[in-house]
Amino acid sequence: MATLTVAGVDDALRELAGSPNATPAEFIKELNLALPRLYDLGMWRDLLFEHVITTSSSTFTIPSNAESLISAIVDYDSSTEDHSYPEAIQSRFHDYRITGRDDDGDTLISYGIVDDGYSATVEEPVAGKSYRLRLRSSKTNTTLPLNGTVFVTYSDGTNTSDLTKEEDDSGNNGGKFTCNGEDTTDEFLTTNAKDITSISEIRVGPTTLSEPVQLVMFETAADGNAYANAHTSESFGDLIAANDLQFANEVTRYRRYRISNDDNKTISIRCLLKRKFKPFVSDSDVVFLSSLPAIKHALLGNIAEDNADLERANYHWGVCQKLLDQQLDASRGAAKPKLLIVADGHRTLNMM
């Protein structure tokens, strides 16, 4: 189903539902206030998508544009013939109150997939190994933005990075990455520190970056100098610390899940995900909720709240939910849940 960009929504609604005399930049801010609530109102038609994750660890994180894991099909040994099957998804820290964690820190296979809260990084440094960090563009053959900063709090097990010092500081503990249009000839921005073992926080500075950037980790060789694995200046690293860093003052939080993987095999997980609202930065950003009437009422509801008119605000938000419910019902067509009641108990209830 077709949807619109921010520019399309601006053209359709700014004069009708935006603040009086709002500029395009101000209208983007109004959308960034109104749409998160629309996303949270329900599991709407445009907010579910598929994504495949592969991991050789006992934890994995879902993409930054996803709110939660709805369903998953897991192949516990993706290097051989496909033997995927649906896996149960448990609530946050489900196994803690029943059996605790497994000896190796993951979870029992009988639990399936367990919600493990949030993590500062996409992938975690492997225990017993050391790394150096590089801030690079999210795309190949692309330079870093001309301005903007990213602050990374990391540790070597003893010392913590200094966020007032640049990443190439001679003291080997600089945690500030300042973008200035660097490219692959400079290997982007790489830390002098080569003994990093953990990352506790990744934060974008007060300026929104013109393009998204990525923080990656390179394993350090046993001699503590060279890289452990061969790479080029365009390499995306051995591990990913953060993806799509762009929005001002953003602190990374990736939704993490645990799964049984005692043998560290490569697991393939096909996920059905609930989309998360990500703040709009430019006119070309996609607005995934395609109902202009619902967006209009959301904007009017925000204006009513700003004017302390709670009765009118509640009316507009109620209309939003009805419109999105109707859109969802229309998109289902004949594929609607049917409640089957069978006396002998040999049929499955509420089968789609």
N, C-alpha and C positions, 0 to 999 in steps of 0.2 A: 504494500500500500504506500503510495507516494506521501511524502511529508514535505516540510518547508525548512529553509534556513532561517536564521535570525533576521536576515534582510527581508525575507518573505513575510514573516510575522510582523515586522516593523511596518512594512508597507500596508498590511491589512488592518492593523489594530492600533498603531501609535496614536492616531488622531481620534479614534473612537474610545479607547479604553486606557490610554496612557495618561500620565499627569499632564495638566495644561502646559503647553509650550515646552514639553520635554524634548531634548535633543536625542539623536540616535544613541549616543553614548549613555545618556541617562535612562533611555528606554531599556537598554541591555541590563542596567542595574536593577530596573523594576522587574524584568523577567527573571533575573537571578534571585530575587526575593520571592516571587510568586510560584515559580514552577517546582521548587523542591517540595512544597506542600502537595501539589498535584501528584507528583511521583509517589508520595507516601500514602495517598488516599486509597490505593488499591493496586491489584496486579493487572494493569491495563493492557490493552491489545498490543501496543507498540513497545512494551517494556520488558519483554522476554526475548532472549536470544541465546544461540548456541555458541560454545567455545570449547576447543580441545586443549587440554593441558597434559604435558608429559613431564614426569619427574622420576628421579631415582632416589629421592629422599622419602622420609616418612611424613613430611608436611608439604603442603602446597598452598599457594595463595591464588585467589581469583583476580581478574584484571581490575584496575582502578576504576573502570566505568561500570562495575557490577556491585550491587548491594549485598546479594546473598545467593547461595546455591540452592536451587529449587529441586533439582533432580540430577542424578549422575549415573552414567553407564561406565563401568570400570573394566579394563583389561589388565590383569595383574602381571602379564608378561607380554608386552607389546612387540617384543623382538621375534615372536613366533606367530603361529596362526591365531587369528582373532578369536578370543573366547570371552568377549565382553558380556557383562550382564548387569542389570540394575543393582545398585548398592544402597542400603539404608543410610539416611543422613540423620545424625543425632544432634540434640541441642547442645548449647555451649557447655563444655567441660562435663559432658554426660557421664564419662567413665570415672571421673574423680570421686564421685559420691558412691560408686558401686564397687569397683575393684582397684581404683587408683590407676596410675600409668604403668605401661609395660616396662620390663627391665631395661630395654634399650631406648625408652623415652617416647615411643610412639603409642599406638593403641592396639587392643586385641582385634583380630580379624572379625570376630563375631559382632563387634560393634559397628562395623562398616566405616563410615566417614563421620568424624566427630568435629564439631565446631570448636576451634581453638582460639577464638577471639581475634585480636589484631596484632599485626607485626609492622615494624618500621621499614622493613625491606621486603622485596619480592622473594628473593632467595637469601638464605642465611649462610654466613661463612661456615665452611666445614671445620669441625673441631680438629685441632692439631695442625692446621694450615694457616699461613699468613698471606695477606693480600695488600695490594696497593689499589687506589681508586682513580677512576678517570671519568670526568664529565665530558660527554660527547653528544653530538646531535642525534636525534632519534632516527634519522634517515641517513643512508649512505651518501657520500659525496656532497655533503651539506655542511656549511660552516656553523659555528655557534652564533647565537644572537649577538648583536653589537653592544648590548648592555644588559645588566641584570646580574644577580648573585644567587648562589645556592650555598647554604651552610650545612655542614655535615659533622655531627658529633660521633667520633669513632674512638676506639681504644686499642692499645696493644696488649692489654691485660694488666698494665700498670699505670700508664699515663693516658690522659684524655686529650683530644684535639683542642686547639686554641682557635676559637671562631673569629678572632680579630686578625689572624695571620693567614696569608695566602697559602694555597695548597702546595706551592713549590718553595715554601720557606725553608731555609737551611737548618732550622731546628727540628725538622722532620715531624712536626705536629700541627701544620696548618690545616684548618678546616673550612676556609673560605674560598669558594670558587667564583671568580669574577669573570664574566663573559666579555669578550672584546673581539668577536668575529674570528676566533681561532679556527683553523682547519686541520686536516690530517697531516699536513707537513709539520705542524707543531705537536702532533698527537693529542690535539685538543688540550684539556687541562688535566694533568696527572700529578698525583701526590708524590712528594719526595719520600714520604713515609712508606716503608715496604713491609712493615710487620703488623699490619692491622688485623685484628682478630674478631672484632665485633663493631656493629653500628647501632647506636641507640636512637638517633634522630636525624632526619633529613628535612630541611626547611628551605623554602624559596624565600628570597629577600622581599623588600617592600615594593619592588617593581615587577609587573607582569612581563614575562619573557615574550618576545615576538614569535618565537617558535618553541615547541616542546623539546626538552633535552632529556638525556638518560644518564644515570650514574651506574657504572659497571665496575666489577671487581676482577683483578688479574692476580692469579696465584703467583706467589714469589717462590723462586727456586730455593733448594735447600741451602745454597751458599749465601742466601739473603740478598743477592744483587740482581741477577737476571730474572726474566719471567720463566715460570716453570713450564709453560706450554708455548709453542710457536704461535705467533700472531702477527698481524699487520697493523698499520696505523688506523685502518678502518675497522678493526676487530671490535665486536660487541662484547668482548671479555669472556672470562670463564664463568662468571655468575652475574646476575642482574641484581643491582641494589634497588633501583627505582626507575620507573617508566613515566614518561609524559609529565615531567616537571615543568610547570609553566605559570600557574596562577599565583599572584602575589600573596605572600604570607601563608602559603599552603604548607602544612606539615603532613608528611606521608603516613598513611595508615592503610595497610593492606589486609583484607579479610583472609584469615588463615584457617586451614582445616588439617586434621591429622588422619592418617590412614596407615594400616599395617603394611610394612615393607621391610621385613627382617633381613632379606637377602639383598637389599638395595638394587633390585631390578628396575628396569625402566617401565613405569606404569603409565598407561594412557587413560585419561579420564575425559569422557565427553560430557560436558556440563550444560545444563539448562539454567540460565542465570537471570536474576531480576536486575534490570538496568538501574544504575544509580545516576542521579542528577549531577552533572559536572558543570560548574559555572561557565557561562558563555564569555568568550574573550573577543571574538570578531563576528562580523556580519555573515561570514560563511559557515559558522558552526551550525550543526544540524539540530533542529528541535524535534525530538523523537515523538512527543505527544502531538498527533496530527489534528486534533480537534480545535479549530480556531474558536468556536463558541465557548468551549471550556476554558481556554486560555483567556478569552475576553472577560469571563466572569471571575476568574482568578485575579486578574489585574484590578477589576472593579472592587473585589472583596478586599484587596490590600489597601486600596485608597480609602474605603469605608472604615477599615480598622485604624488607619492613620488619623482619621477624623473622629475617632471614638464613637462611631455609629455601629455598634456591635450587632444590632438587629439586622441592619442592611448587609453587614459583612457575612453573618451566618446564612442569610438568604443566598448570597452569591456563591458561597462555598458549597451549600447544599445543591444548587443548580449544577455546579461543576461535577459533583459526584454522580448526579442523575444522568448528565450528558455522557460521561465516560462509561457509565453502566450500560446505557443504551447502545453506545458504539461497540462495546465489547459483546453485547448480546447479538447485535446485527452481524458482527464478524464471525461468530460461531456458526451461524447457519443451522444446519441440521445436527451438528455435532454438539449436542447439549447433554449434560448429565441426566441419567434416568435412574430413579430409585426403584429397585426391584425387591419386592418382599416375597420370599418363598418360605413356605411353612416347614419344609424338610431341612432347611438350613444348608443345602448343598450348592447354593448359588452365591456369588459374590455381590454384596450390596454396593450400590453407587458406582457401578462400572461404567466408565466413559465409553 
